[in-house]
Amino acid sequence: MKDAEARALLRDLFDAALAAARPATCLAPYIEELQPPKGRTIVIGAGKASAAMAKAVDDRWPHALEGLVVTRYGYGEACRRIEIVEAAHPVPDEKGRAAAGRILERVKGHTPDDLVLCLISGGASALLALPAPGLTLADKQEVNRALLKSGANIVEMNTVRKHLSAIKGGRLAIAAQPARVLSWLISDVPNDDPGVIGSGPTVPDRTTFADALAVLAKYRIEAPASVRALLENGAAGRVEETPKPGDRRLARIENIVVATPQRSLEAAAAIARKRGIEAVVLGDNLEGEAREMGAQHARKAIEHARRTDKPTVILSGGETTVTVRGKGRGGRNVEFLLGEAIEANGALGIWGLAADTDGVDGAEEIAGGIFGPESLARARAMGRDPKAMLDDNDGHSFFEMLGDSIVTGPTRTNVNDFRATLIDVP
């Protein structure tokens, strides 16, 4: 297989994964089946896909509705009946805080005949940023930045976020009572746990204040005094916990996951098989340090190449972590990919792609990148040391200088990371 052909195939697989998670597609059957309530329909939501989800509802729902959702800057959609607010991600800003406060007020004061339709996707944890009493937005921003650099996984990060929030961890659903609350979720987390997606604003919370303190201790995060005081008071029982499973106040809550990373991987695998490429799906919940996971994928590819003469693509999803030690332009997907490229070490017939399905890897407006057998040699010919760039967490600079960044623009969906390694040994 020629280099250009291999790269085009990998990009086609990524595009198929994105298409499978488009809100207009995955929400359509749920909208058609939903019966209108006797009372009002209030649509609220948050996340990188929330505006596109809102547009799907606005376009297809023939009955009266009103609403407000908050999404990332650049991810908005034009809706007729639902207000769209854009705010900052991954570190929250004042627009996100204000929108979260308005959403909380919007769900209050309804009757059992009313429906609160909640649209949640990845990114909601930062976008729905309403500090718990006693905390400021600056407190949450400081903790968020520290968590993002720490190497904590998404479950750990959201454990902390829930307990610093006035709206997450089931609190939004409590505020909406006695209305019926129906949540449609697009999953960007391993194992599709509704309580982790967007920090579960409408989901009973299994974690505790003590768990949040343990996360800070594990990663040696020095939180502001106000944050530590809140968590310690909560762990001592002096602050009310998040609502737990079995809480009677959540009896009229329903949470449905409408799009998952696994479905996107299966869509990519189907495209590969139609083209005569064997597809091996490792799973949608792989976690670990990004560069180490990349090296593991490279070793799998090299070993597979020794055992078969069939062209094969290895697919995986999940959310790796990056412990930031350098000063480069990081991102977990490019960190994974550079680690994979270095371990593959120019092996013939091996190409790799890794990208975030939301179109943003780390803080860059770049989804990810792609490498081939010549990538390391090309970088060295430019006078750059791939290993040194990896040590500096500078994956984006590496792939950008080669012209191998993947730039999608806003995808308006989010089913986590997509990784594909193609093996076509001559």
Stockholm file with secondary structure:
# STOCKHOLM 1.0

chainA/1-426         MKDAEARALLRDLFDAALAAARPATCLAPYIEELQPPKGRTIVIGAGKASAAMAKAVDDRWPHALEGLVVTRYGYGEACRRIEIVEAAHPVPDEKGRAAAGRILERVKGHTPDDLVLCLISGGASALLALPAPGLTLADKQEVNRALLKSGANIVEMNTVRKHLSAIKGGRLAIAAQPARVLSWLISDVPNDDPGVIGSGPTVPDRTTFADALAVLAKYRIEAPASVRALLENGAAGRVEETPKPGDRRLARIENIVVATPQRSLEAAAAIARKRGIEAVVLGDNLEGEAREMGAQHARKAIEHARRTDKPTVILSGGETTVTVRGKGRGGRNVEFLLGEAIEANGALGIWGLAADTDGVDGAEEIAGGIFGPESLARARAMGRDPKAMLDDNDGHSFFEMLGDSIVTGPTRTNVNDFRATLIDVP
#=GR chainA/1-426 SS CCHHHHHHHHHHHHHHHHHHTCHHHHHHHHHHHCCCCSSCEEEEEESTTHHHHHHHHHHHCCSCCEEEEEEETTCCCCCSSEEEEEECSSSCCHHHHHHHHHHHHHTSSCCTTCEEEEEEETTHHHHSCCBCTTCCHHHHHHHHHHHHHHTCCHHHHHHHHHTTBSSTTTHHHHHHTTSEEEEEEECCSGGGCTTTGGGCTTSCCCCCHHHHHHHHHHTTCCCCHHHHHHHHHHHTTSSCCCCCTTCGGGTTEEEEEEECHHHHHHHHHHHHHHTTCEEEEEEEEECSBHHHHHHHHHHHHHHHHHHCCSCEEEEEEECCBCCCCSCSCCCHHHHHHHHHHHHHTTCTTEEEEEEETTSCBTTBSCCEEEECTTHHHHHHHTTCCHHHHHHTTCHHHHHHHTTCEECCCCCSCCCCEEEEEEECCC
#=GC SS_cons         CCHHHHHHHHHHHHHHHHHHTCHHHHHHHHHHHCCCCSSCEEEEEESTTHHHHHHHHHHHCCSCCEEEEEEETTCCCCCSSEEEEEECSSSCCHHHHHHHHHHHHHTSSCCTTCEEEEEEETTHHHHSCCBCTTCCHHHHHHHHHHHHHHTCCHHHHHHHHHTTBSSTTTHHHHHHTTSEEEEEEECCSGGGCTTTGGGCTTSCCCCCHHHHHHHHHHTTCCCCHHHHHHHHHHHTTSSCCCCCTTCGGGTTEEEEEEECHHHHHHHHHHHHHHTTCEEEEEEEEECSBHHHHHHHHHHHHHHHHHHCCSCEEEEEEECCBCCCCSCSCCCHHHHHHHHHHHHHTTCTTEEEEEEETTSCBTTBSCCEEEECTTHHHHHHHTTCCHHHHHHTTCHHHHHHHTTCEECCCCCSCCCCEEEEEEECCC
//
